[in-house]
Amino acid sequence: MAIAQEISFRLEQLILDGGLAPEQKMPSERQLATRLGVSRAVIREALHELQGRGVIETRHGKGSFVSQIVSTNEEHTDDGPLLHMFNGHPRTLYDLLEVREQLEGQAAYLAAKRATPQDLHRITKAFSKLDQTDPLTNAKPDHNFHQAIVEASHNPVLVHVLNGLKNLMLLTVQASVANLNPREEMRNKITTQHRRLYQAIMARKPESAKRLATAHVRFVNESMKEIERQGTKIIRVSLDRA
């Protein structure tokens, strides 16, 4: 039924727009039918379609729930259907950059305070690799540099959260490389930002490291928004290529 497909799309948009959060219980069929102005049979079919795609899951005796963003399968930690759905949403790139700005700023602060000599060696190795790689194809070295800083924070919750979203976070780096690095002025600014962040962590200056990490991600975010405001279409890399 076309109407059921339309309802499943509307429910999907509700999830993407934050009206229903991952792992939140779905309203009952009756509530959804009243809210969306359709029959319970249509709601049931729409929910069945979403369940078939893994967007929602039914728990016996408890009802239907929005799926987790990240799969709990240890062998496939980034392939959850909801993850792919968010990847296709135009706003997700900027939502992720907002998350990166806050969490990586804190990670840099903690890394500057807590990094062991081994951590500093890994950060140095990652920075050197980034510095030596062609800036037009350096998404993974860029991501690995930031990841080394996160791991040096020695905050297992922070590491777990960012690791759980590692492919989506990599997409933000790929988008930065694809859209900003071809522009010489922006590329030079990003290179300088990375170097200053590296130096602040090596010098064990937590406040400076936090400020620099936050400013770097904010620069990427605002620069891509400005490109879009000027009428240029932003290149969004597919999760399948991450």
C-alpha positions in Angstrom: 0.0 0.0 0.0 1.3 3.4 -1.0 -0.2 5.0 2.1 1.7 2.6 4.4 5.0 3.5 2.6 4.3 7.2 3.1 3.6 6.6 6.8 6.9 4.5 7.1 8.7 7.4 5.5 7.1 9.9 7.9 8.1 7.8 10.9 11.6 7.5 9.5 11.8 11.3 9.2 10.5 11.6 12.8 13.5 9.4 13.9 16.0 11.4 11.8 14.7 14.7 13.1 15.1 13.6 16.7 11.4 13.2 17.5 12.1 9.5 18.3 15.5 8.7 19.7 17.5 5.5 19.1 16.3 2.8 21.6 13.2 4.8 22.5 9.9 2.9 22.6 7.6 3.7 19.7 4.1 5.0 20.5 1.4 2.4 20.4 -0.4 1.6 17.1 -3.5 3.4 18.4 -1.5 6.5 19.3 0.3 6.6 16.0 -3.0 6.1 14.1 -4.5 9.0 15.9 -1.4 11.2 15.5 -1.0 10.5 11.8 -4.7 10.2 10.9 -4.7 6.7 9.4 -6.0 3.3 10.4 -4.2 1.0 12.7 -3.9 -1.5 9.8 -1.8 1.1 7.9 0.3 1.8 10.9 0.9 -1.9 11.4 2.1 -2.3 7.8 4.3 0.7 8.1 5.9 -0.6 11.3 6.4 -4.0 9.7 8.2 -2.4 6.8 10.5 -0.4 9.2 11.1 -3.6 11.2 12.0 -5.5 8.1 14.7 -2.9 7.3 16.0 -3.0 10.9 15.0 0.6 11.6 12.9 -0.5 14.5 12.8 -3.8 16.5 10.1 -5.6 18.4 10.7 -6.9 21.9 8.4 -9.6 23.0 5.9 -8.3 25.6 7.4 -4.8 25.5 6.5 -3.3 22.2 8.5 -1.7 19.3 11.6 0.3 19.8 13.8 2.5 17.6 17.0 0.5 16.8 20.4 1.4 18.1 22.5 3.6 15.8 25.4 1.2 16.0 25.0 -2.6 15.7 25.8 -4.6 18.8 27.3 -7.3 16.7 30.9 -7.3 17.8 32.0 -8.3 14.3 30.1 -5.5 12.6 30.1 -2.5 15.0 29.2 0.1 12.4 26.7 -1.5 10.0 23.4 -0.9 11.8 20.5 0.0 9.5 19.9 3.2 11.5 23.5 4.2 10.9 23.0 4.0 7.2 19.8 5.9 7.4 21.4 8.8 9.3 24.2 8.8 6.8 21.7 9.6 4.0 20.2 12.6 5.9 21.5 16.0 4.7 21.8 17.4 8.2 23.7 14.5 9.7 27.1 15.8 8.5 26.6 19.0 10.6 25.1 17.1 13.6 28.3 15.0 13.6 30.6 18.0 13.5 28.7 19.5 16.5 29.4 16.2 18.4 33.0 16.2 17.3 33.5 19.8 18.4 32.5 19.1 21.9 33.9 15.6 22.4 37.2 16.1 20.6 37.8 19.3 22.5 37.5 17.5 25.7 39.6 14.6 24.4 42.4 17.0 23.5 42.2 18.6 27.0 42.5 15.2 28.7 45.2 13.9 26.3 47.4 16.9 27.1 47.0 16.1 30.8 47.1 12.3 30.7 49.0 11.1 27.7 51.7 8.5 28.5 55.1 8.5 26.6 53.6 5.7 24.5 50.5 7.8 23.7 52.7 10.8 22.7 54.7 8.5 20.4 51.5 7.3 18.7 50.2 10.9 18.3 53.6 11.9 16.9 53.6 9.0 14.5 50.0 9.8 13.4 50.8 13.5 12.9 53.9 12.7 10.9 51.9 10.4 8.6 49.3 13.1 8.2 51.9 15.7 7.4 53.5 13.5 4.8 50.3 12.4 3.0 48.8 14.2 0.0 46.2 16.6 1.5 43.8 15.7 -1.3 43.7 12.1 -0.2 44.5 12.2 3.5 41.2 11.5 5.1 42.3 8.3 6.9 45.6 9.8 8.2 43.6 12.9 9.3 41.0 10.7 11.2 43.8 8.5 12.7 45.5 11.6 14.1 42.3 12.7 15.9 41.7 9.1 17.0 45.2 8.9 18.5 44.3 12.0 20.6 41.0 10.5 21.7 42.7 7.3 22.8 45.3 9.3 24.8 42.4 10.9 26.8 42.2 7.6 28.9 38.5 8.2 29.3 37.0 4.8 28.4 33.5 6.2 28.0 34.7 9.0 25.6 36.7 6.5 23.6 33.8 4.0 23.5 31.3 6.7 22.3 33.6 8.0 19.5 34.7 4.4 18.5 31.1 3.4 18.2 30.6 6.2 15.6 34.0 5.9 14.0 32.7 5.4 10.4 30.3 8.3 10.7 33.1 10.4 12.2 35.4 9.4 9.3 32.7 10.6 6.9 33.1 14.1 8.4 36.8 14.0 7.8 36.3 12.7 4.2 33.8 15.6 3.6 36.4 18.1 4.9 39.1 16.6 2.7 36.8 16.6 -0.4 35.3 20.0 0.1 38.0 22.1 1.8 41.4 20.7 1.0 41.2 21.5 -2.7 40.9 25.2 -1.7 44.5 26.3 -0.9 43.6 28.9 1.7 41.4 26.5 3.7 43.9 23.6 3.3 46.7 25.8 4.7 44.5 26.8 7.6 43.7 23.2 8.4 47.3 22.2 8.2 48.2 25.0 10.6 45.4 24.0 13.0 46.6 20.4 13.1 50.2 21.4 13.8 49.2 23.8 16.6 46.9 21.1 18.2 49.8 18.6 18.0 52.2 21.1 19.6 49.8 22.0 22.4 49.3 18.3 23.4 53.1 17.6 23.2 53.7 20.7 25.4 51.0 19.4 27.8 48.9 22.5 27.6 45.3 21.2 28.2 43.4 24.5 27.9 45.2 25.4 24.6 44.7 21.9 23.3 41.0 22.0 24.0 40.6 25.5 22.5 42.5 24.5 19.3 40.7 21.2 18.8 37.3 22.9 19.3 38.2 25.7 16.9 39.5 23.3 14.3 36.2 21.3 14.1 34.1 24.5 14.2 36.2 25.9 11.3 35.4 22.8 9.2 31.7 23.0 10.1 31.4 26.8 9.4 33.5 26.6 6.2 31.3 23.8 4.7 28.1 25.7 5.6 29.6 28.8 3.9 30.3 26.8 0.8 26.7 25.7 0.7 25.4 29.3 1.3 27.4 30.3 -1.8 25.5 27.8 -3.8 28.1 25.1 -4.2 26.8 21.5 -3.5 28.7 19.8 -0.7 30.3 16.5 -1.5 28.9 13.9 0.9 30.8 10.6 0.9 28.8 7.4 1.1 29.2 5.2 4.2 29.9 2.3 1.9 33.2 4.0 0.9 34.3 4.7 4.5 
